[in-house]
Amino acid sequence: MHPNAALLQRFYTAFAARDADIMAACYAPDATFRDAAFDLRGAEIGSMWKMLCLRGKDLTLEFRDVTADDTRGSAHWEPRYTFSATKRPVHNVIDSAFEFRDGLIVKQVDTFDFWRWSRQALGPVGLLFGWLPALQTKVRAQAMASLRQFEKAKS
């Protein structure tokens, strides 16, 4: 197994165990992360995973199709959890693309069907408006505000 594939295996195994410290150690200090809710860099990434792991009391995770070479990698993962804002169950289907440097993740981009996610997490609001950029912008702003609040409480 390529060392970067082993890194991703370690990352997702730690995620399944909700061990955010191991997850954060998989990233370079100048790493970037982007998905529909977050656009982060550096230490913010570890804070996000810590917040999600601590709040995801019922989080379960399956992952597969982990591949990597010297510079790039990918994985498919499916978390199941209760969305805290609405108490609705979510089964998200996510594909991740990675870039590596010196045995660490320097870039991660997660993609998923936002409308599918919003229908589960937000119910009727997501069904009606989940495809609109305005709702995506609102969800992103709320996610970032939640992360800032978590970081502030942590310090």
HURAQUI-V600065 format. One record per pair of residues at least 12 apart in sequence whose C-alpha atoms are under 10 Angstrom apart, sorted by the first residue. I is the first residue (numbers start at 1). GAP is how many residues later the second one is. Records with the same first field share a line. If there is no record, write none. Layout:
I->GAP + GAP
This chain:
1->66 + 67 + 68
2->65 + 66 + 67 + 68
3->65 + 66 + 67 + 100 + 101
4->22 + 62 + 63 + 64 + 65 + 66 + 67 + 68 + 69 + 94 + 95 + 96 + 97 + 98 + 99 + 100 + 101
5->60 + 61 + 62 + 63 + 64 + 65 + 67 + 68 + 69 + 70 + 98
6->60 + 61 + 62 + 97
7->16 + 19 + 20 + 59 + 61 + 93 + 96 + 97 + 98
8->15 + 18 + 58 + 59 + 60 + 65 + 66 + 67 + 90 + 96 + 97
9->54 + 55 + 57 + 58 + 66
10->12 + 13 + 16
11->12 + 13 + 14 + 15 + 16 + 94
12->49 + 50 + 51 + 52 + 54 + 63 + 65
13->48 + 49 + 50
15->34 + 35 + 37 + 38 + 44 + 45 + 46 + 47 + 48 + 64
16->37 + 43 + 44 + 45 + 46 + 47 + 63
17->36 + 42 + 43 + 44
18->31 + 32 + 34 + 35 + 36 + 37 + 38 + 39 + 41 + 42 + 43
19->30 + 31 + 34 + 35
20->25 + 26 + 27 + 28 + 29 + 30 + 31 + 32 + 33 + 34
21->25 + 26 + 28 + 29
22->24
23->22 + 23 + 26 + 27
24->18 + 19 + 20 + 21 + 22 + 23 + 24 + 25 + 26 + 81
25->21 + 79 + 80
26->20 + 74 + 77 + 78 + 79 + 80
27->15 + 16 + 18 + 19 + 73 + 74 + 76 + 77 + 78 + 79 + 80 + 81
28->13 + 14 + 15 + 72 + 73 + 74 + 75 + 76 + 77 + 78 + 79
29->12 + 13 + 14 + 15 + 16 + 75 + 76 + 77
30->12 + 13 + 75 + 76 + 77
31->12 + 13 + 14 + 68 + 69 + 70 + 73 + 74 + 75 + 76 + 77
32->12 + 13 + 66 + 67 + 73 + 74 + 75 + 76 + 77
33->12 + 15 + 65 + 72 + 73 + 74 + 75 + 76 + 77
34->62 + 73 + 74 + 75 + 76 + 77
35->59 + 61 + 73 + 74 + 75 + 76 + 77 + 79 + 105
36->73 + 74 + 75 + 76 + 77 + 78 + 100 + 101 + 103 + 104 + 107
37->73 + 77 + 99 + 100 + 101 + 102 + 103 + 104 + 105 + 106 + 107
38->72 + 101 + 102 + 103 + 104 + 105 + 106 + 109
39->70 + 101 + 105
40->68 + 104
41->65 + 66
42->64
44->103 + 104 + 107
45->63 + 102
47->100 + 101 + 103 + 104 + 107
48->95 + 96 + 98 + 99 + 100 + 102 + 103
49->98
50->97 + 100 + 101
51->95 + 96 + 99 + 100 + 103
52->95
55->26 + 27 + 28 + 29
56->24 + 25 + 26 + 27 + 28
57->24 + 25 + 27
58->22 + 23 + 24 + 25 + 31
59->20 + 21 + 22 + 23 + 24 + 31 + 32
60->18 + 19 + 20 + 21 + 31
61->16 + 17 + 18 + 19 + 20 + 30 + 31
62->14 + 15 + 16 + 17 + 18 + 31
63->12 + 13 + 14 + 15 + 16 + 30 + 31 + 32
64->12 + 13 + 14 + 31
65->12 + 30
66->30
67->30 + 31
68->29 + 30 + 31 + 32
69->30 + 31
70->29 + 30 + 31 + 32 + 33
71->27 + 28 + 29 + 30 + 31 + 32 + 33 + 34 + 35
72->25 + 26 + 27 + 28 + 29 + 33 + 34 + 35 + 36
73->23 + 24 + 25 + 26 + 27 + 32 + 35
74->21 + 22 + 23 + 24 + 25 + 34 + 35 + 36
75->19 + 20 + 21 + 22 + 23 + 35
76->17 + 18 + 19 + 20 + 21 + 34 + 35
77->15 + 16 + 17 + 18 + 19 + 33
78->12 + 13 + 14 + 15 + 16 + 17
79->12 + 13 + 14 + 15
80->12 + 13
81->40
82->38 + 39
83->37 + 38 + 39
84->37
85->36 + 37
86->34 + 35 + 36 + 37
87->34 + 35
88->31 + 32 + 33 + 34 + 35
89->31 + 32 + 33 + 34
90->26 + 27 + 28 + 29 + 30 + 31 + 32
91->25 + 26 + 29 + 30
92->20 + 21 + 22 + 24 + 25 + 26 + 28 + 29
93->18 + 19 + 20 + 21 + 23 + 24
94->16 + 17 + 18 + 19
95->14 + 15 + 16 + 17
96->12 + 13 + 14 + 15 + 16
97->12 + 13 + 14
98->12
113->17 + 18
114->12 + 16 + 17 + 18 + 21 + 22
115->12 + 13 + 14 + 15 + 16 + 17 + 20 + 21
116->14 + 15
117->13
118->12 + 13 + 17 + 18 + 21
119->12
